[in-house]
């Protein structure tokens, strides 16, 4: 089944560009919204199916339906005695304390990445804009490798030191792009993507230089951090990811609350000389 998610054409004087009446345009827009809702519903159903499948690869001999029922029973308050029903007890323990935090963490992280990508595409008016093409991800990886390999952090050490380093060095490519925009007025969004790609390769080269000079264990830790890993997510730290994603998403929505995010982004592009 194919979905046409393109937005309907613009309206001028109550009529669409193809000459239809205003009522025809509104009907087209309603169909467009319905297609989006249906597409999101299908994605939600696929996510639910993958949630059940992820339980089957958790190390327990469980079927898809057993995994779904373990989640439903826990939510409904069903408990299992460790002595009388050890199978149910361990299924519930592993699913709820190991699998569910990782699955929910993946959903929250994916949502945050989607919001970041959408915000960058709106501001730069370019569908290719994303953290990788702008060098933000490469800067974050470089900062994390500085903490893991060289032990250089800003303030705290350990996991939070790595996260702090990644955040700070992710801001450096953003600052470089802002400075570039200020120096070169009228820079096009395409040029911004090319500049971000160059910055990305620069930080990737520095990261590779550090990784080839370290030992095997540290190299493994750096590589796992670079490609992403959900094994460290549990209920004690899941709330940090969730709160950060919700707060940042709310801030982005608030920026466009006076009119629309598109109009807000247009104003920013004009202020920076991109239009």
C-alpha positions in Angstrom: 0.0 0.0 0.0 1.4 3.4 -1.0 0.7 6.6 0.7 0.9 10.1 -0.8 1.9 12.3 2.1 2.5 15.4 0.0 0.9 18.6 1.2 -1.9 20.1 -1.0 -1.0 23.0 -3.3 -1.1 26.6 -1.9 -4.2 28.7 -1.9 -4.6 32.0 -3.6 -7.8 34.1 -3.3 -9.7 31.1 -1.9 -8.7 28.9 -4.9 -6.0 26.2 -5.2 -3.4 26.4 -7.9 -5.2 23.9 -10.1 -8.3 26.0 -10.3 -10.5 24.0 -7.9 -12.8 25.8 -5.6 -12.0 26.6 -2.0 -14.2 23.7 -0.9 -12.3 21.3 -3.1 -9.1 22.4 -1.5 -10.5 21.9 2.0 -11.5 18.4 1.0 -8.1 17.7 -0.4 -6.5 19.0 2.8 -8.8 16.7 4.9 -7.7 13.7 2.8 -4.1 14.8 3.4 -4.6 14.9 7.2 -6.3 11.5 7.1 -3.4 10.0 5.2 -1.0 11.3 7.8 -3.1 9.9 10.7 -3.4 6.5 9.0 0.3 6.5 8.3 1.1 7.3 12.0 -1.4 4.7 13.2 0.3 2.0 11.0 3.7 3.0 12.5 2.3 2.7 16.0 1.0 -0.8 15.2 4.4 -1.7 13.8 6.1 -0.4 16.9 3.7 -2.5 19.1 4.6 -5.6 17.0 8.3 -5.0 17.3 7.8 -4.5 21.0 6.4 -8.0 21.3 9.2 -9.4 19.1 11.9 -7.8 21.2 10.7 -9.7 24.2 11.3 -13.0 22.3 15.0 -12.2 21.9 15.5 -11.3 25.6 17.2 -14.6 26.5 14.0 -16.3 27.6 12.2 -19.0 25.7 9.1 -16.9 25.1 6.7 -16.6 22.2 5.4 -13.3 20.8 2.1 -13.7 22.6 3.8 -14.7 25.9 5.8 -11.5 25.8 2.7 -9.3 25.1 0.8 -11.1 27.9 3.7 -10.6 30.3 3.6 -6.8 29.7 -0.2 -6.7 30.0 -0.3 -8.8 33.2 2.3 -6.5 34.9 0.4 -3.4 33.9 -2.8 -5.0 35.3 -1.1 -5.8 38.6 -0.7 -9.5 38.2 2.1 -10.9 40.4 3.9 -14.3 40.4 5.4 -16.2 43.3 9.0 -17.1 42.8 8.5 -20.6 44.3 5.1 -21.6 43.0 5.4 -20.1 39.5 9.1 -19.5 38.7 8.6 -19.4 35.0 6.0 -16.6 35.3 8.1 -14.8 37.9 11.3 -14.7 35.8 9.4 -13.8 32.6 7.8 -10.9 34.4 11.2 -9.8 36.0 13.2 -9.9 32.8 10.6 -8.4 30.5 9.8 -5.5 32.9 13.2 -4.8 34.4 15.4 -5.4 31.4 13.5 -5.4 28.1 10.9 -2.7 28.7 13.4 0.1 29.7 15.5 -0.5 26.6 12.5 -0.6 24.3 11.0 2.6 25.8 14.4 4.2 25.7 14.7 3.4 22.0 11.3 4.9 21.4 12.1 8.1 23.3 15.6 8.5 21.7 14.0 7.9 18.2 11.4 10.6 19.0 14.1 13.0 20.1 16.1 12.4 16.9 13.0 12.9 14.8 12.3 16.2 16.5 15.9 17.4 16.0 15.9 16.5 12.4 12.5 18.2 11.7 13.7 21.4 13.5 16.9 21.5 11.4 15.0 20.9 8.2 12.6 23.7 9.0 15.2 26.2 10.0 17.5 25.5 7.1 14.7 24.9 4.6 16.5 21.8 3.4 15.2 18.1 3.7 18.8 16.9 3.9 19.6 18.8 7.1 20.1 16.6 10.1 22.7 16.2 12.9 25.0 14.1 10.8 25.1 16.4 7.7 25.7 19.4 9.9 28.5 17.9 11.9 26.6 17.9 15.3 26.8 14.1 15.7 30.5 14.0 14.8 31.2 16.8 17.4 29.4 14.8 20.0 31.3 11.6 19.2 34.6 13.5 19.4 33.7 14.9 22.8 32.7 11.5 24.1 35.9 9.9 22.8 37.9 12.6 24.6 36.4 11.6 27.8 36.6 7.8 27.2 40.1 7.7 25.7 42.0 10.6 27.1 39.9 11.1 30.3 39.3 14.8 29.5 36.0 16.1 30.8 34.4 19.3 31.9 33.8 18.9 35.6 32.3 15.6 36.5 33.7 12.2 35.5 32.1 8.9 34.6 29.0 8.5 32.5 27.7 12.0 33.1 31.1 13.4 32.2 30.9 11.6 28.9 27.4 13.0 28.3 28.5 16.5 29.2 31.5 16.3 26.9 29.3 15.1 24.0 26.8 17.9 24.6 29.5 20.6 24.8 31.3 19.5 21.7 28.1 19.0 19.8 27.5 22.8 20.2 30.9 23.6 18.6 29.7 22.7 15.0 26.6 24.8 15.6 28.7 27.7 16.7 31.0 27.3 13.7 28.0 27.4 11.4 26.5 30.5 13.1 29.9 32.3 12.8 30.1 31.2 9.1 26.7 32.6 8.5 27.6 35.9 10.2 30.8 36.3 8.1 29.3 35.2 4.8 26.0 36.9 4.3 23.4 35.4 2.0 24.8 31.8 2.4 22.4 29.3 0.8 21.0 26.3 2.7 22.9 24.0 0.3 26.2 25.7 1.1 25.4 25.3 4.8 24.9 21.5 4.3 28.3 21.3 2.5 30.0 23.3 5.3 28.4 21.0 7.9 29.6 17.9 6.0 33.1 19.4 6.0 32.9 20.0 9.7 31.6 16.5 10.2 34.6 15.0 8.4 37.0 17.2 10.4 35.7 15.9 13.8 35.5 12.3 12.4 39.2 12.5 11.5 40.2 13.7 14.9 38.1 10.9 16.5 39.7 8.2 14.3 43.2 9.6 15.2 42.4 9.0 18.9 40.9 5.6 18.3 43.9 4.1 16.4 46.2 5.1 19.3 44.3 3.5 22.2 44.1 0.0 23.6 41.5 -2.6 22.6 39.2 -2.3 25.6 39.0 1.5 25.3 38.6 1.2 21.5 35.6 -1.1 22.1 34.0 1.2 24.6 34.5 4.2 22.2 33.0 2.3 19.3 30.0 1.1 21.2 29.3 4.7 22.3 29.7 5.9 18.7 27.2 3.4 17.2 24.8 3.6 20.1 23.9 1.1 22.8 20.7 0.5 24.8 22.1 -2.0 27.3 22.8 0.7 29.9 19.2 2.0 30.0 17.1 1.0 33.0 14.2 2.6 35.0 16.7 4.7 37.1 18.0 6.7 34.1 15.2 6.4 31.6 13.5 9.5 33.1 16.5 11.6 32.2 16.1 10.9 28.5 12.3 11.3 28.7 12.4 14.7 30.5 15.1 16.0 28.2 13.1 15.0 25.1 9.8 16.4 26.4 11.4 19.7 27.5 13.3 20.3 24.3 10.2 19.4 22.2 8.1 21.8 24.2 10.6 24.6 23.7 10.6 24.1 19.9 6.8 24.1 19.8 6.8 27.3 22.0 9.0 29.0 19.5 6.3 28.7 16.8 3.3 29.2 19.1 2.8 32.8 18.1 2.2 31.9 14.5 3.6 28.7 13.0 7.0 27.0 13.1 7.3 27.6 9.4 6.8 31.4 9.7 9.2 31.4 12.7 11.9 29.6 10.7 11.3 32.0 7.8 12.0 34.9 10.1 15.2 33.3 11.3 16.4 32.6 7.8 15.8 36.3 6.9 17.6 37.5 10.0 20.6 35.3 9.2 20.6 36.5 5.5 19.5 33.2 4.0 16.5 34.7 2.2 
